[in-house]
Amino acid sequence: MEVIKKQKTNLQLSFKPFDQGLLNAINEKNWTDNDVEISGFQITHPEVGKAIFTLKTKKKDAKAIWNASLASLKKDFAELKKQNK
């Protein structure tokens, strides 16, 4: 992961290699916060490219929302693992 842009309300990250499923899950969690204006990623090339993820907020810290989404996913995966034992 490479940080392209890091401002209070704007976070842009580059992933190579990347997992679209994981990025989609993070994107879905980001949208649960009402302060999010833009959340999504673009793939530069399906086989040899990278994924550019953009998160923009109205006022909240974009990195904090990103980290909260990751923490929520971690909790979800732990619960899923617990259920499948």
N, CA, C and O atoms as a printed pandas DataFrame, in Angstrom:
     atom_number atom_name residue_name chain_id  residue_number  x_coord  y_coord  z_coord
0              1         N          MET        A               1    0.840   -1.173    0.000
1              2        CA          MET        A               1    0.000    0.000    0.000
2              3         C          MET        A               1    0.889    1.241    0.000
3              4         O          MET        A               1    1.892    1.319    0.710
4              5         N          GLU        A               2    0.489    2.195   -0.811
5              6        CA          GLU        A               2    1.211    3.466   -0.893
6              7         C          GLU        A               2    0.217    4.605   -0.684
7              8         O          GLU        A               2   -0.858    4.620   -1.285
8              9         N          VAL        A               3    0.579    5.545    0.160
9             10        CA          VAL        A               3   -0.268    6.718    0.387
10            11         C          VAL        A               3    0.019    7.729   -0.718
11            12         O          VAL        A               3    1.148    8.192   -0.875
12            13         N          ILE        A               4   -1.017    8.064   -1.478
13            14        CA          ILE        A               4   -0.874    9.044   -2.555
14            15         C          ILE        A               4   -1.187   10.440   -2.021
15            16         O          ILE        A               4   -0.456   11.394   -2.286
16            17         N          LYS        A               5   -2.278   10.547   -1.270
17            18        CA          LYS        A               5   -2.689   11.838   -0.727
18            19         C          LYS        A               5   -3.274   11.611    0.663
19            20         O          LYS        A               5   -4.114   10.733    0.858
20            21         N          LYS        A               6   -2.822   12.408    1.621
21            22        CA          LYS        A               6   -3.326   12.297    2.988
22            23         C          LYS        A               6   -3.586   13.692    3.525
23            24         O          LYS        A               6   -2.668   14.402    3.935
24            25         N          GLN        A               7   -4.846   14.066    3.515
25            26        CA          GLN        A               7   -5.294   15.318    4.094
26            27         C          GLN        A               7   -6.400   14.976    5.088
27            28         O          GLN        A               7   -6.874   13.840    5.120
28            29         N          LYS        A               8   -6.807   15.931    5.884
29            30        CA          LYS        A               8   -7.815   15.636    6.908
30            31         C          LYS        A               8   -9.071   14.996    6.325
31            32         O          LYS        A               8   -9.551   13.994    6.854
32            33         N          THR        A               9   -9.604   15.551    5.258
33            34        CA          THR        A               9  -10.857   15.045    4.698
34            35         C          THR        A               9  -10.675   14.294    3.386
35            36         O          THR        A               9  -11.660   13.985    2.716
36            37         N          ASN        A              10   -9.453   13.998    3.012
37            38        CA          ASN        A              10   -9.184   13.348    1.734
38            39         C          ASN        A              10   -8.033   12.359    1.885
39            40         O          ASN        A              10   -6.918   12.729    2.252
40            41         N          LEU        A              11   -8.328   11.103    1.595
41            42        CA          LEU        A              11   -7.313   10.054    1.672
42            43         C          LEU        A              11   -7.318    9.298    0.349
43            44         O          LEU        A              11   -8.371    8.871   -0.126
44            45         N          GLN        A              12   -6.142    9.134   -0.241
45            46        CA          GLN        A              12   -6.032    8.392   -1.483
46            47         C          GLN        A              12   -4.876    7.408   -1.341
47            48         O          GLN        A              12   -3.748    7.788   -1.026
48            49         N          LEU        A              13   -5.186    6.125   -1.582
49            50        CA          LEU        A              13   -4.226    5.044   -1.395
50            51         C          LEU        A              13   -4.093    4.231   -2.676
51            52         O          LEU        A              13   -5.046    4.098   -3.444
52            53         N          SER        A              14   -2.910    3.697   -2.891
53            54        CA          SER        A              14   -2.643    2.836   -4.041
54            55         C          SER        A              14   -2.293    1.438   -3.545
55            56         O          SER        A              14   -1.499    1.280   -2.618
56            57         N          PHE        A              15   -2.890    0.427   -4.168
57            58        CA          PHE        A              15   -2.634   -0.966   -3.797
58            59         C          PHE        A              15   -2.149   -1.745   -5.004
59            60         O          PHE        A              15   -2.775   -1.732   -6.063
60            61         N          LYS        A              16   -1.016   -2.430   -4.828
61            62        CA          LYS        A              16   -0.503   -3.343   -5.841
62            63         C          LYS        A              16    0.368   -4.366   -5.135
63            64         O          LYS        A              16    1.415   -3.986   -4.612
64            65         N          PRO        A              17    0.014   -5.600   -5.089
65            66        CA          PRO        A              17   -1.197   -6.221   -5.614
66            67         C          PRO        A              17   -2.409   -5.840   -4.770
67            68         O          PRO        A              17   -2.273   -5.234   -3.707
68            69         N          PHE        A              18   -3.584   -6.197   -5.251
69            70        CA          PHE        A              18   -4.798   -5.823   -4.537
70            71         C          PHE        A              18   -5.825   -6.948   -4.613
71            72         O          PHE        A              18   -5.757   -7.816   -5.483
72            73         N          ASP        A              19   -6.768   -6.914   -3.693
73            74        CA          ASP        A              19   -7.867   -7.869   -3.630
74            75         C          ASP        A              19   -9.162   -7.061   -3.730
75            76         O          ASP        A              19   -9.508   -6.325   -2.805
76            77         N          GLN        A              20   -9.872   -7.196   -4.842
77            78        CA          GLN        A              20  -11.087   -6.409   -5.041
78            79         C          GLN        A              20  -12.141   -6.714   -3.987
79            80         O          GLN        A              20  -12.881   -5.821   -3.574
80            81         N          GLY        A              21  -12.214   -7.965   -3.549
81            82        CA          GLY        A              21  -13.194   -8.329   -2.523
82            83         C          GLY        A              21  -12.955   -7.574   -1.233
83            84         O          GLY        A              21  -13.897   -7.063   -0.627
84            85         N          LEU        A              22  -11.711   -7.498   -0.809
85            86        CA          LEU        A              22  -11.379   -6.786    0.422
86            87         C          LEU        A              22  -11.636   -5.281    0.264
87            88         O          LEU        A              22  -12.185   -4.648    1.166
88            89         N          LEU        A              23  -11.245   -4.714   -0.866
89            90        CA          LEU        A              23  -11.479   -3.291   -1.093
90            91         C          LEU        A              23  -12.975   -2.980   -1.155
91            92         O          LEU        A              23  -13.405   -1.929   -0.681
92            93         N          ASN        A              24  -13.773   -3.885   -1.736
93            94        CA          ASN        A              24  -15.227   -3.698   -1.749
94            95         C          ASN        A              24  -15.802   -3.743   -0.334
95            96         O          ASN        A              24  -16.700   -2.969   -0.003
96            97         N          ALA        A              25  -15.291   -4.641    0.492
97            98        CA          ALA        A              25  -15.764   -4.732    1.873
98            99         C          ALA        A              25  -15.425   -3.461    2.661
99           100         O          ALA        A              25  -16.254   -2.963    3.422
100          101         N          ILE        A              26  -14.220   -2.943    2.479
101          102        CA          ILE        A              26  -13.832   -1.688    3.138
102          103         C          ILE        A              26  -14.719   -0.552    2.645
103          104         O          ILE        A              26  -15.182    0.269    3.437
104          105         N          ASN        A              27  -14.955   -0.508    1.339
105          106        CA          ASN        A              27  -15.802    0.532    0.758
106          107         C          ASN        A              27  -17.213    0.488    1.358
107          108         O          ASN        A              27  -17.787    1.528    1.680
108          109         N          GLU        A              28  -17.757   -0.704    1.502
109          110        CA          GLU        A              28  -19.099   -0.848    2.081
110          111         C          GLU        A              28  -19.134   -0.333    3.521
111          112         O          GLU        A              28  -20.091    0.330    3.920
112          113         N          LYS        A              29  -18.110   -0.633    4.286
113          114        CA          LYS        A              29  -18.035   -0.145    5.671
114          115         C          LYS        A              29  -17.885    1.378    5.702
115          116         O          LYS        A              29  -18.484    2.037    6.551
116          117         N          ASN        A              30  -17.095    1.939    4.790
117          118        CA          ASN        A              30  -16.927    3.393    4.746
118          119         C          ASN        A              30  -18.270    4.098    4.582
119          120         O          ASN        A              30  -18.517    5.128    5.210
120          121         N          TRP        A              31  -19.133    3.544    3.740
121          122        CA          TRP        A              31  -20.409    4.187    3.454
122          123         C          TRP        A              31  -21.380    4.164    4.630
123          124         O          TRP        A              31  -22.417    4.825    4.570
124          125         N          THR        A              32  -21.080    3.429    5.691
125          126        CA          THR        A              32  -21.958    3.431    6.868
126          127         C          THR        A              32  -21.798    4.722    7.675
127          128         O          THR        A              32  -22.623    5.010    8.542
128          129         N          ASP        A              33  -20.763    5.491    7.405
129          130        CA          ASP        A              33  -20.553    6.773    8.088
130          131         C          ASP        A              33  -21.203    7.883    7.257
131          132         O          ASP        A              33  -20.897    8.044    6.075
132          133         N          ASN        A              34  -22.095    8.638    7.882
133          134        CA          ASN        A              34  -22.843    9.685    7.176
134          135         C          ASN        A              34  -21.971   10.840    6.685
135          136         O          ASN        A              34  -22.415   11.623    5.846
136          137         N          ASP        A              35  -20.753   10.962    7.183
137          138        CA          ASP        A              35  -19.871   12.055    6.793
138          139         C          ASP        A              35  -19.140   11.779    5.475
139          140         O          ASP        A              35  -18.514   12.680    4.917
140          141         N          VAL        A              36  -19.216   10.553    4.977
141          142        CA          VAL        A              36  -18.498   10.169    3.762
142          143         C          VAL        A              36  -19.198   10.758    2.540
143          144         O          VAL        A              36  -20.400   10.577    2.346
144          145         N          GLU        A              37  -18.424   11.466    1.721
145          146        CA          GLU        A              37  -18.927   12.026    0.467
146          147         C          GLU        A              37  -18.565   11.147   -0.728
147          148         O          GLU        A              37  -19.383   10.934   -1.622
148          149         N          ILE        A              38  -17.332   10.638   -0.736
149          150        CA          ILE        A              38  -16.847    9.790   -1.826
150          151         C          ILE        A              38  -16.069    8.626   -1.211
151          152         O          ILE        A              38  -15.213    8.819   -0.348
152          153         N          SER        A              39  -16.382    7.426   -1.667
153          154        CA          SER        A              39  -15.620    6.252   -1.264
154          155         C          SER        A              39  -15.680    5.255   -2.411
155          156         O          SER        A              39  -16.758    4.888   -2.878
156          157         N          GLY        A              40  -14.517    4.828   -2.852
157          158        CA          GLY        A              40  -14.473    3.857   -3.932
158          159         C          GLY        A              40  -13.061    3.706   -4.467
159          160         O          GLY        A              40  -12.137    4.412   -4.061
160          161         N          PHE        A              41  -12.922    2.766   -5.391
161          162        CA          PHE        A              41  -11.599    2.552   -5.976
162          163         C          PHE        A              41  -11.718    2.328   -7.470
163          164         O          PHE        A              41  -12.745    1.882   -7.982
164          165         N          GLN        A              42  -10.635    2.653   -8.145
165          166        CA          GLN        A              42  -10.530    2.483   -9.586
166          167         C          GLN        A              42   -9.326    1.597   -9.864
167          168         O          GLN        A              42   -8.269    1.750   -9.252
168          169         N          ILE        A              43   -9.500    0.680  -10.786
169          170        CA          ILE        A              43   -8.411   -0.222  -11.165
170          171         C          ILE        A              43   -7.826    0.278  -12.482
171          172         O          ILE        A              43   -8.547    0.445  -13.465
172          173         N          THR        A              44   -6.513    0.517  -12.494
173          174        CA          THR        A              44   -5.874    1.092  -13.678
174          175         C          THR        A              44   -5.774    0.092  -14.823
175          176         O          THR        A              44   -5.834    0.481  -15.990
176          177         N          HIS        A              45   -5.623   -1.196  -14.505
177          178        CA          HIS        A              45   -5.593   -2.256  -15.516
178          179         C          HIS        A              45   -5.932   -3.561  -14.810
179          180         O          HIS        A              45   -5.384   -3.828  -13.741
180          181         N          PRO        A              46   -6.819   -4.387  -15.370
181          182        CA          PRO        A              46   -7.280   -5.583  -14.661
182          183         C          PRO        A              46   -6.197   -6.610  -14.330
183          184         O          PRO        A              46   -6.331   -7.333  -13.342
184          185         N          GLU        A              47   -5.142   -6.695  -15.116
185          186        CA          GLU        A              47   -4.134   -7.720  -14.872
186          187         C          GLU        A              47   -2.816   -7.178  -14.328
187          188         O          GLU        A              47   -2.204   -7.806  -13.464
188          189         N          VAL        A              48   -2.379   -6.042  -14.809
189          190        CA          VAL        A              48   -1.058   -5.539  -14.412
190          191         C          VAL        A              48   -1.131   -4.194  -13.693
191          192         O          VAL        A              48   -0.104   -3.597  -13.370
192          193         N          GLY        A              49   -2.338   -3.729  -13.448
193          194        CA          GLY        A              49   -2.490   -2.401  -12.857
194          195         C          GLY        A              49   -2.520   -2.411  -11.344
195          196         O          GLY        A              49   -2.160   -3.391  -10.691
196          197         N          LYS        A              50   -2.961   -1.290  -10.816
197          198        CA          LYS        A              50   -3.088   -1.137   -9.381
198          199         C          LYS        A              50   -4.465   -0.564   -9.078
199          200         O          LYS        A              50   -5.142   -0.052   -9.969
200          201         N          ALA        A              51   -4.868   -0.651   -7.833
201          202        CA          ALA        A              51   -6.142   -0.089   -7.396
202          203         C          ALA        A              51   -5.861    1.225   -6.673
203          204         O          ALA        A              51   -5.007    1.285   -5.788
204          205         N          ILE        A              52   -6.575    2.265   -7.051
205          206        CA          ILE        A              52   -6.467    3.573   -6.409
206          207         C          ILE        A              52   -7.760    3.777   -5.617
207          208         O          ILE        A              52   -8.838    3.900   -6.198
208          209         N          PHE        A              53   -7.642    3.812   -4.298
209          210        CA          PHE        A              53   -8.811    3.977   -3.424
210          211         C          PHE        A              53   -8.878    5.428   -2.968
211          212         O          PHE        A              53   -7.883    5.989   -2.508
212          213         N          THR        A              54  -10.060    6.034   -3.100
213          214        CA          THR        A              54  -10.283    7.419   -2.698
214          215         C          THR        A              54  -11.374    7.477   -1.642
215          216         O          THR        A              54  -12.436    6.875   -1.799
216          217         N          LEU        A              55  -11.105    8.204   -0.568
217          218        CA          LEU        A              55  -12.075    8.423    0.504
218          219         C          LEU        A              55  -12.095    9.915    0.818
219          220         O          LEU        A              55  -11.082   10.487    1.221
220          221         N          LYS        A              56  -13.262   10.544    0.629
221          222        CA          LYS        A              56  -13.422   11.967    0.947
222          223         C          LYS        A              56  -14.582   12.118    1.918
223          224         O          LYS        A              56  -15.611   11.454    1.792
224          225         N          THR        A              57  -14.394   13.005    2.889
225          226        CA          THR        A              57  -15.407   13.246    3.898
226          227         C          THR        A              57  -15.812   14.713    3.911
227          228         O          THR        A              57  -15.147   15.559    3.313
228          229         N          LYS        A              58  -16.910   15.001    4.602
229          230        CA          LYS        A              58  -17.360   16.394    4.742
230          231         C          LYS        A              58  -16.465   17.126    5.738
231          232         O          LYS        A              58  -15.886   18.163    5.412
232          233         N          LYS        A              59  -16.352   16.582    6.966
233          234        CA          LYS        A              59  -15.567   17.242    8.008
234          235         C          LYS        A              59  -14.672   16.294    8.789
235          236         O          LYS        A              59  -13.615   16.700    9.272
236          237         N          LYS        A              60  -15.077   15.036    8.920
237          238        CA          LYS        A              60  -14.332   14.087    9.743
238          239         C          LYS        A              60  -12.988   13.728    9.121
239          240         O          LYS        A              60  -12.761   13.928    7.928
240          241         N          ASP        A              61  -12.112   13.197    9.955
241          242        CA          ASP        A              61  -10.800   12.736    9.515
242          243         C          ASP        A              61  -10.961   11.470    8.670
243          244         O          ASP        A              61  -11.434   10.448    9.167
244          245         N          ALA        A              62  -10.573   11.535    7.406
245          246        CA          ALA        A              62  -10.727   10.407    6.486
246          247         C          ALA        A              62   -9.943    9.183    6.959
247          248         O          ALA        A              62  -10.423    8.056    6.833
248          249         N          LYS        A              63   -8.750    9.392    7.498
249          250        CA          LYS        A              63   -7.949    8.266    7.976
250          251         C          LYS        A              63   -8.644    7.570    9.149
251          252         O          LYS        A              63   -8.583    6.346    9.262
252          253         N          ALA        A              64   -9.294    8.328   10.009
253          254        CA          ALA        A              64  -10.014    7.740   11.142
254          255         C          ALA        A              64  -11.178    6.888   10.658
255          256         O          ALA        A              64  -11.440    5.824   11.217
256          257         N          ILE        A              65  -11.876    7.342    9.629
257          258        CA          ILE        A              65  -12.978    6.551    9.071
258          259         C          ILE        A              65  -12.430    5.285    8.423
259          260         O          ILE        A              65  -13.006    4.209    8.584
260          261         N          TRP        A              66  -11.328    5.403    7.696
261          262        CA          TRP        A              66  -10.672    4.236    7.076
262          263         C          TRP        A              66  -10.306    3.214    8.161
263          264         O          TRP        A              66  -10.603    2.027    8.029
264          265         N          ASN        A              67   -9.661    3.689    9.232
265          266        CA          ASN        A              67   -9.244    2.788   10.310
266          267         C          ASN        A              67  -10.442    2.162   11.022
267          268         O          ASN        A              67  -10.385    0.995   11.408
268          269         N          ALA        A              68  -11.520    2.917   11.199
269          270        CA          ALA        A              68  -12.727    2.381   11.823
270          271         C          ALA        A              68  -13.354    1.292   10.953
271          272         O          ALA        A              68  -13.859    0.294   11.467
272          273         N          SER        A              69  -13.319    1.485    9.646
273          274        CA          SER        A              69  -13.844    0.470    8.729
274          275         C          SER        A              69  -13.020   -0.811    8.808
275          276         O          SER        A              69  -13.572   -1.911    8.809
276          277         N          LEU        A              70  -11.702   -0.666    8.874
277          278        CA          LEU        A              70  -10.836   -1.841    9.001
278          279         C          LEU        A              70  -11.083   -2.569   10.325
279          280         O          LEU        A              70  -11.129   -3.798   10.360
280          281         N          ALA        A              71  -11.239   -1.811   11.406
281          282        CA          ALA        A              71  -11.498   -2.413   12.717
282          283         C          ALA        A              71  -12.837   -3.154   12.718
283          284         O          ALA        A              71  -12.952   -4.234   13.296
284          285         N          SER        A              72  -13.836   -2.576   12.077
285          286        CA          SER        A              72  -15.146   -3.211   11.993
286          287         C          SER        A              72  -15.080   -4.504   11.183
287          288         O          SER        A              72  -15.698   -5.502   11.554
288          289         N          LEU        A              73  -14.335   -4.489   10.082
289          290        CA          LEU        A              73  -14.160   -5.701    9.280
290          291         C          LEU        A              73  -13.418   -6.779   10.051
291          292         O          LEU        A              73  -13.758   -7.960    9.966
292          293         N          LYS        A              74  -12.411   -6.375   10.799
293          294        CA          LYS        A              74  -11.656   -7.332   11.610
294          295         C          LYS        A              74  -12.585   -8.017   12.609
295          296         O          LYS        A              74  -12.502   -9.227   12.822
296          297         N          LYS        A              75  -13.467   -7.232   13.216
297          298        CA          LYS        A              75  -14.440   -7.782   14.158
298          299         C          LYS        A              75  -15.403   -8.745   13.448
299          300         O          LYS        A              75  -15.703   -9.822   13.963
300          301         N          ASP        A              76  -15.880   -8.350   12.269
301          302        CA          ASP        A              76  -16.781   -9.205   11.490
302          303         C          ASP        A              76  -16.120  -10.529   11.124
303          304         O          ASP        A              76  -16.741  -11.586   11.229
304          305         N          PHE        A              77  -14.854  -10.471   10.694
305          306        CA          PHE        A              77  -14.137  -11.691   10.317
306          307         C          PHE        A              77  -13.891  -12.583   11.530
307          308         O          PHE        A              77  -13.963  -13.807   11.417
308          309         N          ALA        A              78  -13.603  -11.993   12.679
309          310        CA          ALA        A              78  -13.405  -12.774   13.902
310          311         C          ALA        A              78  -14.700  -13.483   14.287
311          312         O          ALA        A              78  -14.679  -14.647   14.688
312          313         N          GLU        A              79  -15.816  -12.788   14.165
313          314        CA          GLU        A              79  -17.133  -13.383   14.470
314          315         C          GLU        A              79  -17.443  -14.521   13.504
315          316         O          GLU        A              79  -17.951  -15.565   13.914
316          317         N          LEU        A              80  -17.142  -14.325   12.231
317          318        CA          LEU        A              80  -17.355  -15.361   11.233
318          319         C          LEU        A              80  -16.494  -16.591   11.526
319          320         O          LEU        A              80  -16.961  -17.725   11.414
320          321         N          LYS        A              81  -15.252  -16.361   11.897
321          322        CA          LYS        A              81  -14.355  -17.462   12.231
322          323         C          LYS        A              81  -14.882  -18.236   13.443
323          324         O          LYS        A              81  -14.830  -19.465   13.485
324          325         N          LYS        A              82  -15.388  -17.489   14.424
325          326        CA          LYS        A              82  -15.929  -18.098   15.640
326          327         C          LYS        A              82  -17.150  -18.968   15.308
327          328         O          LYS        A              82  -17.311  -20.052   15.869
328          329         N          GLN        A              83  -17.993  -18.501   14.414
329          330        CA          GLN        A              83  -19.194  -19.235   14.023
330          331         C          GLN        A              83  -18.874  -20.506   13.236
331          332         O          GLN        A              83  -19.646  -21.464   13.272
332          333         N          ASN        A              84  -17.759  -20.523   12.537
333          334        CA          ASN        A              84  -17.405  -21.649   11.694
334          335         C          ASN        A              84  -16.502  -22.680   12.356
335          336         O          ASN        A              84  -15.943  -23.545   11.683
336          337         N          LYS        A              85  -16.360  -22.588   13.666
337          338        CA          LYS        A              85  -15.526  -23.584   14.373
338          339         C          LYS        A              85  -16.283  -24.837   14.618
339          340         O          LYS        A              85  -15.745  -25.780   15.198
